[in-house]
Structure formats: C-alpha cells, structure tokens
C-alpha cells in the first residue's frame, strides 16, 4: 500500500475513544487505495483505528449489515426456485 495517502501523514489514525478522527477520515477520503484498505480491515477483522475512512464502530456496523444481507438473501450460491 505504498500509494496510501496515510504513509508519513501526521493525522491520528488510532485515536482514543472520543477523540477526533476527522483529519484521518479526510485523508482517507482522497486516498487512491481507500477501498482496498477498508476491504483489508474488514477481512482481517481489525478492531482499532481508522481504516479506509471508517472507525472500528463503523466497520462493526458494516460487518453486521453484510451478515444480515447474506443471511436473509440465502447466500450467493443458492439459485432461486422457478415459479
């Protein structure tokens, strides 16, 4: 991820609970590898810091949403029954 905007940045990417993370999120917003960074954090279940412009709480919500969608849709491997 050498192209990441955060490399060498002064922004706080691991703020304490309640601290402002807006400078990190603003940097992520213009980063060319933001999507890959977020995907990495979700797959690896990283629970701290700002990754791909999201906080740990926001990533937990994303994972929960994806779980609910996968569960209610029956999964991608199932074909719908003909009517």
PDB file of N, CA, C and O in Angstrom:
ATOM      1  N   UNK A   1       0.816  -1.190   0.000  1.00  0.00           N
ATOM      2  CA  UNK A   1       0.000   0.000   0.000  1.00  0.00           C
ATOM      3  C   UNK A   1       0.858   1.251   0.000  1.00  0.00           C
ATOM      4  O   UNK A   1       0.539   2.214   0.697  1.00  0.00           O
ATOM      5  N   UNK A   2       1.918   1.257  -0.752  1.00  0.00           N
ATOM      6  CA  UNK A   2       2.789   2.408  -0.840  1.00  0.00           C
ATOM      7  C   UNK A   2       2.104   3.638  -1.401  1.00  0.00           C
ATOM      8  O   UNK A   2       2.583   4.753  -1.198  1.00  0.00           O
ATOM      9  N   UNK A   3       1.003   3.463  -2.096  1.00  0.00           N
ATOM     10  CA  UNK A   3       0.258   4.582  -2.675  1.00  0.00           C
ATOM     11  C   UNK A   3      -0.677   5.229  -1.668  1.00  0.00           C
ATOM     12  O   UNK A   3      -1.306   6.240  -1.982  1.00  0.00           O
ATOM     13  N   UNK A   4      -0.785   4.682  -0.482  1.00  0.00           N
ATOM     14  CA  UNK A   4      -1.727   5.174   0.517  1.00  0.00           C
ATOM     15  C   UNK A   4      -1.390   6.594   0.940  1.00  0.00           C
ATOM     16  O   UNK A   4      -0.227   6.935   1.158  1.00  0.00           O
ATOM     17  N   UNK A   5      -2.414   7.406   1.052  1.00  0.00           N
ATOM     18  CA  UNK A   5      -2.239   8.804   1.445  1.00  0.00           C
ATOM     19  C   UNK A   5      -1.756   8.928   2.887  1.00  0.00           C
ATOM     20  O   UNK A   5      -1.195   9.960   3.258  1.00  0.00           O
ATOM     21  N   UNK A   6      -1.959   7.907   3.699  1.00  0.00           N
ATOM     22  CA  UNK A   6      -1.592   7.980   5.112  1.00  0.00           C
ATOM     23  C   UNK A   6      -0.104   7.742   5.364  1.00  0.00           C
ATOM     24  O   UNK A   6       0.389   8.034   6.453  1.00  0.00           O
ATOM     25  N   UNK A   7       0.609   7.221   4.382  1.00  0.00           N
ATOM     26  CA  UNK A   7       2.026   6.942   4.580  1.00  0.00           C
ATOM     27  C   UNK A   7       2.758   8.245   4.893  1.00  0.00           C
ATOM     28  O   UNK A   7       2.806   9.157   4.067  1.00  0.00           O
ATOM     29  N   UNK A   8       3.318   8.319   6.079  1.00  0.00           N
ATOM     30  CA  UNK A   8       4.052   9.509   6.509  1.00  0.00           C
ATOM     31  C   UNK A   8       3.185  10.667   6.952  1.00  0.00           C
ATOM     32  O   UNK A   8       3.701  11.747   7.239  1.00  0.00           O
ATOM     33  N   UNK A   9       1.867  10.466   7.017  1.00  0.00           N
ATOM     34  CA  UNK A   9       0.942  11.556   7.380  1.00  0.00           C
ATOM     35  C   UNK A   9       0.979  11.842   8.877  1.00  0.00           C
ATOM     36  O   UNK A   9       1.331  10.979   9.681  1.00  0.00           O
ATOM     37  N   UNK A  10       0.616  13.047   9.228  1.00  0.00           N
ATOM     38  CA  UNK A  10       0.580  13.483  10.621  1.00  0.00           C
ATOM     39  C   UNK A  10      -0.768  13.187  11.292  1.00  0.00           C
ATOM     40  O   UNK A  10      -0.883  13.343  12.508  1.00  0.00           O
ATOM     41  N   UNK A  11      -1.766  12.775  10.552  1.00  0.00           N
ATOM     42  CA  UNK A  11      -3.116  12.554  11.095  1.00  0.00           C
ATOM     43  C   UNK A  11      -3.099  11.432  12.130  1.00  0.00           C
ATOM     44  O   UNK A  11      -2.240  10.551  12.091  1.00  0.00           O
ATOM     45  N   UNK A  12      -4.050  11.474  13.046  1.00  0.00           N
ATOM     46  CA  UNK A  12      -4.180  10.467  14.098  1.00  0.00           C
ATOM     47  C   UNK A  12      -5.092   9.344  13.604  1.00  0.00           C
ATOM     48  O   UNK A  12      -6.312   9.500  13.545  1.00  0.00           O
ATOM     49  N   UNK A  13      -4.483   8.208  13.249  1.00  0.00           N
ATOM     50  CA  UNK A  13      -5.248   7.081  12.719  1.00  0.00           C
ATOM     51  C   UNK A  13      -5.668   6.087  13.798  1.00  0.00           C
ATOM     52  O   UNK A  13      -6.442   5.168  13.531  1.00  0.00           O
ATOM     53  N   UNK A  14      -5.162   6.268  15.008  1.00  0.00           N
ATOM     54  CA  UNK A  14      -5.543   5.410  16.123  1.00  0.00           C
ATOM     55  C   UNK A  14      -5.934   6.273  17.320  1.00  0.00           C
ATOM     56  O   UNK A  14      -5.279   6.248  18.362  1.00  0.00           O
ATOM     57  N   UNK A  15      -7.023   7.044  17.152  1.00  0.00           N
ATOM     58  CA  UNK A  15      -7.446   7.938  18.231  1.00  0.00           C
ATOM     59  C   UNK A  15      -8.021   7.144  19.410  1.00  0.00           C
ATOM     60  O   UNK A  15      -8.550   6.045  19.244  1.00  0.00           O
ATOM     61  N   UNK A  16      -7.900   7.728  20.587  1.00  0.00           N
ATOM     62  CA  UNK A  16      -8.532   7.153  21.771  1.00  0.00           C
ATOM     63  C   UNK A  16     -10.042   7.341  21.638  1.00  0.00           C
ATOM     64  O   UNK A  16     -10.503   8.200  20.886  1.00  0.00           O
ATOM     65  N   UNK A  17     -10.795   6.546  22.361  1.00  0.00           N
ATOM     66  CA  UNK A  17     -12.256   6.648  22.323  1.00  0.00           C
ATOM     67  C   UNK A  17     -12.667   8.098  22.617  1.00  0.00           C
ATOM     68  O   UNK A  17     -12.240   8.688  23.609  1.00  0.00           O
ATOM     69  N   UNK A  18     -13.484   8.645  21.755  1.00  0.00           N
ATOM     70  CA  UNK A  18     -13.995  10.001  21.912  1.00  0.00           C
ATOM     71  C   UNK A  18     -13.130  11.083  21.297  1.00  0.00           C
ATOM     72  O   UNK A  18     -13.566  12.230  21.198  1.00  0.00           O
ATOM     73  N   UNK A  19     -11.903  10.746  20.875  1.00  0.00           N
ATOM     74  CA  UNK A  19     -11.039  11.736  20.235  1.00  0.00           C
ATOM     75  C   UNK A  19     -11.465  11.953  18.795  1.00  0.00           C
ATOM     76  O   UNK A  19     -12.068  11.080  18.172  1.00  0.00           O
ATOM     77  N   UNK A  20     -11.145  13.121  18.280  1.00  0.00           N
ATOM     78  CA  UNK A  20     -11.497  13.497  16.915  1.00  0.00           C
ATOM     79  C   UNK A  20     -10.669  12.715  15.896  1.00  0.00           C
ATOM     80  O   UNK A  20      -9.441  12.685  15.980  1.00  0.00           O
ATOM     81  N   UNK A  21     -11.337  12.089  14.944  1.00  0.00           N
ATOM     82  CA  UNK A  21     -10.660  11.324  13.889  1.00  0.00           C
ATOM     83  C   UNK A  21     -10.892  11.960  12.523  1.00  0.00           C
ATOM     84  O   UNK A  21     -10.614  11.339  11.497  1.00  0.00           O
ATOM     85  N   UNK A  22     -11.395  13.180  12.500  1.00  0.00           N
ATOM     86  CA  UNK A  22     -11.768  13.790  11.224  1.00  0.00           C
ATOM     87  C   UNK A  22     -10.573  14.016  10.299  1.00  0.00           C
ATOM     88  O   UNK A  22     -10.718  13.902   9.082  1.00  0.00           O
ATOM     89  N   UNK A  23      -9.403  14.333  10.840  1.00  0.00           N
ATOM     90  CA  UNK A  23      -8.254  14.562   9.956  1.00  0.00           C
ATOM     91  C   UNK A  23      -7.859  13.267   9.241  1.00  0.00           C
ATOM     92  O   UNK A  23      -7.495  13.299   8.065  1.00  0.00           O
ATOM     93  N   UNK A  24      -7.926  12.148   9.926  1.00  0.00           N
ATOM     94  CA  UNK A  24      -7.620  10.862   9.297  1.00  0.00           C
ATOM     95  C   UNK A  24      -8.670  10.523   8.246  1.00  0.00           C
ATOM     96  O   UNK A  24      -8.331  10.084   7.147  1.00  0.00           O
ATOM     97  N   UNK A  25      -9.930  10.722   8.576  1.00  0.00           N
ATOM     98  CA  UNK A  25     -11.005  10.412   7.633  1.00  0.00           C
ATOM     99  C   UNK A  25     -10.944  11.300   6.389  1.00  0.00           C
ATOM    100  O   UNK A  25     -11.249  10.849   5.285  1.00  0.00           O
ATOM    101  N   UNK A  26     -10.550  12.561   6.568  1.00  0.00           N
ATOM    102  CA  UNK A  26     -10.412  13.462   5.423  1.00  0.00           C
ATOM    103  C   UNK A  26      -9.288  12.995   4.503  1.00  0.00           C
ATOM    104  O   UNK A  26      -9.407  13.075   3.281  1.00  0.00           O
ATOM    105  N   UNK A  27      -8.215  12.516   5.084  1.00  0.00           N
ATOM    106  CA  UNK A  27      -7.108  11.998   4.285  1.00  0.00           C
ATOM    107  C   UNK A  27      -7.549  10.741   3.528  1.00  0.00           C
ATOM    108  O   UNK A  27      -7.216  10.564   2.356  1.00  0.00           O
ATOM    109  N   UNK A  28      -8.290   9.885   4.199  1.00  0.00           N
ATOM    110  CA  UNK A  28      -8.800   8.664   3.558  1.00  0.00           C
ATOM    111  C   UNK A  28      -9.732   8.987   2.394  1.00  0.00           C
ATOM    112  O   UNK A  28      -9.749   8.276   1.389  1.00  0.00           O
ATOM    113  N   UNK A  29     -10.497  10.051   2.533  1.00  0.00           N
ATOM    114  CA  UNK A  29     -11.487  10.411   1.516  1.00  0.00           C
ATOM    115  C   UNK A  29     -10.857  10.673   0.151  1.00  0.00           C
ATOM    116  O   UNK A  29     -11.511  10.499  -0.877  1.00  0.00           O
ATOM    117  N   UNK A  30      -9.587  11.092   0.135  1.00  0.00           N
ATOM    118  CA  UNK A  30      -8.926  11.386  -1.135  1.00  0.00           C
ATOM    119  C   UNK A  30      -7.872  10.335  -1.494  1.00  0.00           C
ATOM    120  O   UNK A  30      -7.114  10.512  -2.448  1.00  0.00           O
ATOM    121  N   UNK A  31      -7.829   9.259  -0.740  1.00  0.00           N
ATOM    122  CA  UNK A  31      -6.798   8.238  -0.939  1.00  0.00           C
ATOM    123  C   UNK A  31      -7.164   7.292  -2.088  1.00  0.00           C
ATOM    124  O   UNK A  31      -8.312   6.870  -2.223  1.00  0.00           O
ATOM    125  N   UNK A  32      -6.160   6.970  -2.911  1.00  0.00           N
ATOM    126  CA  UNK A  32      -6.388   6.081  -4.060  1.00  0.00           C
ATOM    127  C   UNK A  32      -6.595   4.624  -3.668  1.00  0.00           C
ATOM    128  O   UNK A  32      -7.123   3.850  -4.465  1.00  0.00           O
ATOM    129  N   UNK A  33      -6.196   4.231  -2.469  1.00  0.00           N
ATOM    130  CA  UNK A  33      -6.341   2.828  -2.058  1.00  0.00           C
ATOM    131  C   UNK A  33      -7.331   2.667  -0.904  1.00  0.00           C
ATOM    132  O   UNK A  33      -7.279   1.685  -0.164  1.00  0.00           O
ATOM    133  N   UNK A  34      -8.231   3.638  -0.759  1.00  0.00           N
ATOM    134  CA  UNK A  34      -9.201   3.613   0.345  1.00  0.00           C
ATOM    135  C   UNK A  34     -10.036   2.341   0.351  1.00  0.00           C
ATOM    136  O   UNK A  34     -10.224   1.730   1.403  1.00  0.00           O
ATOM    137  N   UNK A  35     -10.534   1.937  -0.800  1.00  0.00           N
ATOM    138  CA  UNK A  35     -11.391   0.749  -0.874  1.00  0.00           C
ATOM    139  C   UNK A  35     -10.606  -0.502  -0.484  1.00  0.00           C
ATOM    140  O   UNK A  35     -11.109  -1.343   0.261  1.00  0.00           O
ATOM    141  N   UNK A  36      -9.379  -0.626  -0.984  1.00  0.00           N
ATOM    142  CA  UNK A  36      -8.556  -1.786  -0.646  1.00  0.00           C
ATOM    143  C   UNK A  36      -8.236  -1.807   0.848  1.00  0.00           C
ATOM    144  O   UNK A  36      -8.211  -2.870   1.469  1.00  0.00           O
ATOM    145  N   UNK A  37      -7.996  -0.642   1.410  1.00  0.00           N
ATOM    146  CA  UNK A  37      -7.701  -0.521   2.832  1.00  0.00           C
ATOM    147  C   UNK A  37      -8.908  -0.950   3.669  1.00  0.00           C
ATOM    148  O   UNK A  37      -8.761  -1.698   4.636  1.00  0.00           O
ATOM    149  N   UNK A  38     -10.082  -0.484   3.304  1.00  0.00           N
ATOM    150  CA  UNK A  38     -11.300  -0.865   4.012  1.00  0.00           C
ATOM    151  C   UNK A  38     -11.544  -2.360   3.881  1.00  0.00           C
ATOM    152  O   UNK A  38     -11.882  -3.024   4.862  1.00  0.00           O
ATOM    153  N   UNK A  39     -11.376  -2.890   2.687  1.00  0.00           N
ATOM    154  CA  UNK A  39     -11.563  -4.323   2.474  1.00  0.00           C
ATOM    155  C   UNK A  39     -10.610  -5.131   3.359  1.00  0.00           C
ATOM    156  O   UNK A  39     -11.018  -6.120   3.966  1.00  0.00           O
ATOM    157  N   UNK A  40      -9.356  -4.717   3.434  1.00  0.00           N
ATOM    158  CA  UNK A  40      -8.367  -5.391   4.278  1.00  0.00           C
ATOM    159  C   UNK A  40      -8.822  -5.385   5.737  1.00  0.00           C
ATOM    160  O   UNK A  40      -8.784  -6.417   6.406  1.00  0.00           O
ATOM    161  N   UNK A  41      -9.248  -4.229   6.224  1.00  0.00           N
ATOM    162  CA  UNK A  41      -9.683  -4.120   7.616  1.00  0.00           C
ATOM    163  C   UNK A  41     -10.894  -4.992   7.900  1.00  0.00           C
ATOM    164  O   UNK A  41     -10.998  -5.570   8.982  1.00  0.00           O
ATOM    165  N   UNK A  42     -11.809  -5.095   6.946  1.00  0.00           N
ATOM    166  CA  UNK A  42     -12.995  -5.936   7.141  1.00  0.00           C
ATOM    167  C   UNK A  42     -12.639  -7.415   7.114  1.00  0.00           C
ATOM    168  O   UNK A  42     -13.094  -8.174   7.970  1.00  0.00           O
ATOM    169  N   UNK A  43     -11.841  -7.831   6.157  1.00  0.00           N
ATOM    170  CA  UNK A  43     -11.454  -9.241   6.033  1.00  0.00           C
ATOM    171  C   UNK A  43     -10.634  -9.682   7.241  1.00  0.00           C
ATOM    172  O   UNK A  43     -10.849 -10.769   7.778  1.00  0.00           O
ATOM    173  N   UNK A  44      -9.700  -8.844   7.665  1.00  0.00           N
ATOM    174  CA  UNK A  44      -8.818  -9.180   8.786  1.00  0.00           C
ATOM    175  C   UNK A  44      -9.453  -8.892  10.149  1.00  0.00           C
ATOM    176  O   UNK A  44      -8.857  -9.164  11.191  1.00  0.00           O
ATOM    177  N   UNK A  45     -10.670  -8.340  10.129  1.00  0.00           N
ATOM    178  CA  UNK A  45     -11.422  -8.005  11.346  1.00  0.00           C
ATOM    179  C   UNK A  45     -10.612  -7.118  12.289  1.00  0.00           C
ATOM    180  O   UNK A  45     -10.540  -7.369  13.492  1.00  0.00           O
ATOM    181  N   UNK A  46     -10.010  -6.086  11.725  1.00  0.00           N
ATOM    182  CA  UNK A  46      -9.231  -5.138  12.521  1.00  0.00           C
ATOM    183  C   UNK A  46     -10.187  -4.307  13.357  1.00  0.00           C
ATOM    184  O   UNK A  46     -11.134  -3.719  12.836  1.00  0.00           O
ATOM    185  N   UNK A  47      -9.935  -4.264  14.643  1.00  0.00           N
ATOM    186  CA  UNK A  47     -10.877  -3.644  15.574  1.00  0.00           C
ATOM    187  C   UNK A  47     -10.410  -2.309  16.136  1.00  0.00           C
ATOM    188  O   UNK A  47     -11.030  -1.783  17.060  1.00  0.00           O
ATOM    189  N   UNK A  48      -9.339  -1.753  15.604  1.00  0.00           N
ATOM    190  CA  UNK A  48      -8.863  -0.461  16.109  1.00  0.00           C
ATOM    191  C   UNK A  48      -8.421   0.419  14.953  1.00  0.00           C
ATOM    192  O   UNK A  48      -7.960  -0.067  13.920  1.00  0.00           O
ATOM    193  N   UNK A  49      -8.569   1.714  15.144  1.00  0.00           N
ATOM    194  CA  UNK A  49      -8.051   2.659  14.179  1.00  0.00           C
ATOM    195  C   UNK A  49      -8.978   2.994  13.031  1.00  0.00           C
ATOM    196  O   UNK A  49     -10.049   2.410  12.862  1.00  0.00           O
ATOM    197  N   UNK A  50      -8.526   3.956  12.251  1.00  0.00           N
ATOM    198  CA  UNK A  50      -9.248   4.399  11.052  1.00  0.00           C
ATOM    199  C   UNK A  50      -8.643   3.653   9.871  1.00  0.00           C
ATOM    200  O   UNK A  50      -7.445   3.761   9.608  1.00  0.00           O
ATOM    201  N   UNK A  51      -9.458   2.910   9.173  1.00  0.00           N
ATOM    202  CA  UNK A  51      -9.035   2.137   8.003  1.00  0.00           C
ATOM    203  C   UNK A  51     -10.047   2.382   6.896  1.00  0.00           C
ATOM    204  O   UNK A  51     -11.247   2.203   7.104  1.00  0.00           O
ATOM    205  N   UNK A  52      -9.581   2.786   5.732  1.00  0.00           N
ATOM    206  CA  UNK A  52     -10.486   3.030   4.614  1.00  0.00           C
ATOM    207  C   UNK A  52     -11.527   4.081   4.922  1.00  0.00           C
ATOM    208  O   UNK A  52     -12.625   4.059   4.364  1.00  0.00           O
ATOM    209  N   UNK A  53     -11.190   5.002   5.808  1.00  0.00           N
ATOM    210  CA  UNK A  53     -12.109   6.086   6.146  1.00  0.00           C
ATOM    211  C   UNK A  53     -13.182   5.722   7.150  1.00  0.00           C
ATOM    212  O   UNK A  53     -14.122   6.490   7.358  1.00  0.00           O
ATOM    213  N   UNK A  54     -13.055   4.555   7.779  1.00  0.00           N
ATOM    214  CA  UNK A  54     -14.067   4.125   8.743  1.00  0.00           C
ATOM    215  C   UNK A  54     -13.450   3.858  10.111  1.00  0.00           C
ATOM    216  O   UNK A  54     -12.292   3.455  10.222  1.00  0.00           O
ATOM    217  N   UNK A  55     -14.243   4.089  11.139  1.00  0.00           N
ATOM    218  CA  UNK A  55     -13.824   3.782  12.505  1.00  0.00           C
ATOM    219  C   UNK A  55     -14.148   2.316  12.802  1.00  0.00           C
ATOM    220  O   UNK A  55     -14.833   1.653  12.023  1.00  0.00           O
ATOM    221  N   UNK A  56     -13.656   1.827  13.917  1.00  0.00           N
ATOM    222  CA  UNK A  56     -13.947   0.446  14.321  1.00  0.00           C
ATOM    223  C   UNK A  56     -15.459   0.243  14.451  1.00  0.00           C
ATOM    224  O   UNK A  56     -15.984  -0.791  14.039  1.00  0.00           O
ATOM    225  N   UNK A  57     -16.148   1.212  15.015  1.00  0.00           N
ATOM    226  CA  UNK A  57     -17.606   1.119  15.178  1.00  0.00           C
ATOM    227  C   UNK A  57     -18.299   1.037  13.819  1.00  0.00           C
ATOM    228  O   UNK A  57     -19.210   0.231  13.631  1.00  0.00           O
ATOM    229  N   UNK A  58     -17.870   1.867  12.880  1.00  0.00           N
ATOM    230  CA  UNK A  58     -18.475   1.856  11.539  1.00  0.00           C
ATOM    231  C   UNK A  58     -18.215   0.521  10.837  1.00  0.00           C
ATOM    232  O   UNK A  58     -19.081   0.019  10.119  1.00  0.00           O
ATOM    233  N   UNK A  59     -17.033  -0.053  11.041  1.00  0.00           N
ATOM    234  CA  UNK A  59     -16.744  -1.361  10.429  1.00  0.00           C
ATOM    235  C   UNK A  59     -17.581  -2.462  11.055  1.00  0.00           C
ATOM    236  O   UNK A  59     -18.015  -3.380  10.360  1.00  0.00           O
ATOM    237  N   UNK A  60     -17.813  -2.382  12.364  1.00  0.00           N
ATOM    238  CA  UNK A  60     -18.692  -3.381  13.018  1.00  0.00           C
ATOM    239  C   UNK A  60     -20.088  -3.314  12.410  1.00  0.00           C
ATOM    240  O   UNK A  60     -20.703  -4.347  12.145  1.00  0.00           O
ATOM    241  N   UNK A  61     -20.585  -2.111  12.190  1.00  0.00           N
ATOM    242  CA  UNK A  61     -21.916  -1.940  11.570  1.00  0.00           C
ATOM    243  C   UNK A  61     -21.934  -2.495  10.151  1.00  0.00           C
ATOM    244  O   UNK A  61     -22.902  -3.140   9.749  1.00  0.00           O
ATOM    245  N   UNK A  62     -20.870  -2.247   9.391  1.00  0.00           N
ATOM    246  CA  UNK A  62     -20.785  -2.781   8.027  1.00  0.00           C
ATOM    247  C   UNK A  62     -20.804  -4.309   8.044  1.00  0.00           C
ATOM    248  O   UNK A  62     -21.523  -4.933   7.263  1.00  0.00           O
ATOM    249  N   UNK A  63     -20.012  -4.911   8.937  1.00  0.00           N
ATOM    250  CA  UNK A  63     -19.984  -6.370   9.022  1.00  0.00           C
ATOM    251  C   UNK A  63     -21.354  -6.917   9.404  1.00  0.00           C
ATOM    252  O   UNK A  63     -21.794  -7.925   8.851  1.00  0.00           O
ATOM    253  N   UNK A  64     -22.030  -6.263  10.345  1.00  0.00           N
ATOM    254  CA  UNK A  64     -23.357  -6.708  10.764  1.00  0.00           C
ATOM    255  C   UNK A  64     -24.346  -6.605   9.614  1.00  0.00           C
ATOM    256  O   UNK A  64     -25.167  -7.501   9.414  1.00  0.00           O
ATOM    257  N   UNK A  65     -24.269  -5.515   8.860  1.00  0.00           N
ATOM    258  CA  UNK A  65     -25.159  -5.330   7.710  1.00  0.00           C
ATOM    259  C   UNK A  65     -24.912  -6.402   6.660  1.00  0.00           C
ATOM    260  O   UNK A  65     -25.856  -6.980   6.122  1.00  0.00           O
ATOM    261  N   UNK A  66     -23.653  -6.665   6.370  1.00  0.00           N
ATOM    262  CA  UNK A  66     -23.314  -7.686   5.378  1.00  0.00           C
ATOM    263  C   UNK A  66     -23.790  -9.057   5.848  1.00  0.00           C
ATOM    264  O   UNK A  66     -24.281  -9.849   5.044  1.00  0.00           O
ATOM    265  N   UNK A  67     -23.649  -9.346   7.148  1.00  0.00           N
ATOM    266  CA  UNK A  67     -24.113 -10.625   7.690  1.00  0.00           C
ATOM    267  C   UNK A  67     -25.619 -10.782   7.543  1.00  0.00           C
ATOM    268  O   UNK A  67     -26.111 -11.844   7.161  1.00  0.00           O
ATOM    269  N   UNK A  68     -26.345  -9.711   7.852  1.00  0.00           N
ATOM    270  CA  UNK A  68     -27.808  -9.763   7.752  1.00  0.00           C
ATOM    271  C   UNK A  68     -28.220  -9.951   6.303  1.00  0.00           C
ATOM    272  O   UNK A  68     -29.104 -10.758   6.017  1.00  0.00           O
ATOM    273  N   UNK A  69     -27.605  -9.229   5.391  1.00  0.00           N
ATOM    274  CA  UNK A  69     -27.947  -9.350   3.971  1.00  0.00           C
ATOM    275  C   UNK A  69     -27.645 -10.753   3.473  1.00  0.00           C
ATOM    276  O   UNK A  69     -28.461 -11.340   2.761  1.00  0.00           O
ATOM    277  N   UNK A  70     -26.492 -11.304   3.830  1.00  0.00           N
ATOM    278  CA  UNK A  70     -26.126 -12.648   3.390  1.00  0.00           C
ATOM    279  C   UNK A  70     -27.089 -13.689   3.965  1.00  0.00           C
ATOM    280  O   UNK A  70     -27.461 -14.640   3.277  1.00  0.00           O
ATOM    281  N   UNK A  71     -27.488 -13.511   5.212  1.00  0.00           N
ATOM    282  CA  UNK A  71     -28.396 -14.456   5.861  1.00  0.00           C
ATOM    283  C   UNK A  71     -29.787 -14.388   5.257  1.00  0.00           C
ATOM    284  O   UNK A  71     -30.391 -15.426   4.984  1.00  0.00           O
ATOM    285  N   UNK A  72     -30.307 -13.183   5.043  1.00  0.00           N
ATOM    286  CA  UNK A  72     -31.671 -13.045   4.539  1.00  0.00           C
ATOM    287  C   UNK A  72     -31.782 -13.346   3.051  1.00  0.00           C
ATOM    288  O   UNK A  72     -32.858 -13.701   2.569  1.00  0.00           O
ATOM    289  N   UNK A  73     -30.675 -13.208   2.318  1.00  0.00           N
ATOM    290  CA  UNK A  73     -30.743 -13.478   0.883  1.00  0.00           C
ATOM    291  C   UNK A  73     -30.517 -14.952   0.574  1.00  0.00           C
ATOM    292  O   UNK A  73     -30.678 -15.381  -0.569  1.00  0.00           O
ATOM    293  N   UNK A  74     -30.152 -15.714   1.571  1.00  0.00           N
ATOM    294  CA  UNK A  74     -29.933 -17.145   1.358  1.00  0.00           C
ATOM    295  C   UNK A  74     -28.561 -17.456   0.808  1.00  0.00           C
ATOM    296  O   UNK A  74     -28.285 -18.604   0.459  1.00  0.00           O
ATOM    297  N   UNK A  75     -27.696 -16.466   0.721  1.00  0.00           N
ATOM    298  CA  UNK A  75     -26.348 -16.690   0.229  1.00  0.00           C
ATOM    299  C   UNK A  75     -26.286 -16.592  -1.276  1.00  0.00           C
ATOM    300  O   UNK A  75     -27.305 -16.726  -1.954  1.00  0.00           O
ATOM    301  N   UNK A  76     -25.122 -16.364  -1.793  1.00  0.00           N
ATOM    302  CA  UNK A  76     -24.942 -16.166  -3.229  1.00  0.00           C
ATOM    303  C   UNK A  76     -24.932 -17.473  -4.003  1.00  0.00           C
ATOM    304  O   UNK A  76     -25.123 -17.469  -5.219  1.00  0.00           O
ATOM    305  N   UNK A  77     -24.714 -18.593  -3.322  1.00  0.00           N
ATOM    306  CA  UNK A  77     -24.598 -19.873  -4.010  1.00  0.00           C
ATOM    307  C   UNK A  77     -25.931 -20.528  -4.350  1.00  0.00           C
ATOM    308  O   UNK A  77     -25.982 -21.452  -5.162  1.00  0.00           O
ATOM    309  N   UNK A  78     -27.005 -20.056  -3.733  1.00  0.00           N
ATOM    310  CA  UNK A  78     -28.290 -20.663  -3.956  1.00  0.00           C
ATOM    311  C   UNK A  78     -28.999 -20.033  -5.151  1.00  0.00           C
ATOM    312  O   UNK A  78     -29.024 -18.811  -5.298  1.00  0.00           O
ATOM    313  N   UNK A  79     -29.560 -20.859  -5.981  1.00  0.00           N
ATOM    314  CA  UNK A  79     -30.341 -20.376  -7.111  1.00  0.00           C
ATOM    315  C   UNK A  79     -31.783 -20.248  -6.690  1.00  0.00           C
ATOM    316  O   UNK A  79     -32.268 -21.068  -5.911  1.00  0.00           O
ATOM    317  N   UNK A  80     -32.483 -19.243  -7.181  1.00  0.00           N
ATOM    318  CA  UNK A  80     -33.895 -19.104  -6.812  1.00  0.00           C
ATOM    319  C   UNK A  80     -34.714 -20.224  -7.430  1.00  0.00           C
ATOM    320  O   UNK A  80     -34.396 -20.741  -8.501  1.00  0.00           O
ATOM    321  N   UNK A  81     -35.777 -20.580  -6.723  1.00  0.00           N
ATOM    322  CA  UNK A  81     -36.683 -21.615  -7.219  1.00  0.00           C
ATOM    323  C   UNK A  81     -37.509 -21.052  -8.374  1.00  0.00           C
ATOM    324  O   UNK A  81     -37.956 -19.908  -8.300  1.00  0.00           O
ATOM    325  N   UNK A  82     -37.724 -21.831  -9.445  1.00  0.00           N
ATOM    326  CA  UNK A  82     -38.582 -21.343 -10.533  1.00  0.00           C
ATOM    327  C   UNK A  82     -40.015 -21.211 -10.061  1.00  0.00           C
ATOM    328  O   UNK A  82     -40.456 -21.962  -9.191  1.00  0.00           O
ATOM    329  N   UNK A  83     -40.741 -20.267 -10.625  1.00  0.00           N
ATOM    330  CA  UNK A  83     -42.153 -20.056 -10.228  1.00  0.00           C
ATOM    331  C   UNK A  83     -43.067 -20.580 -11.273  1.00  0.00           C
ATOM    332  O   UNK A  83     -44.286 -20.496 -11.126  1.00  0.00           O
TER     333      UNK A  83
END
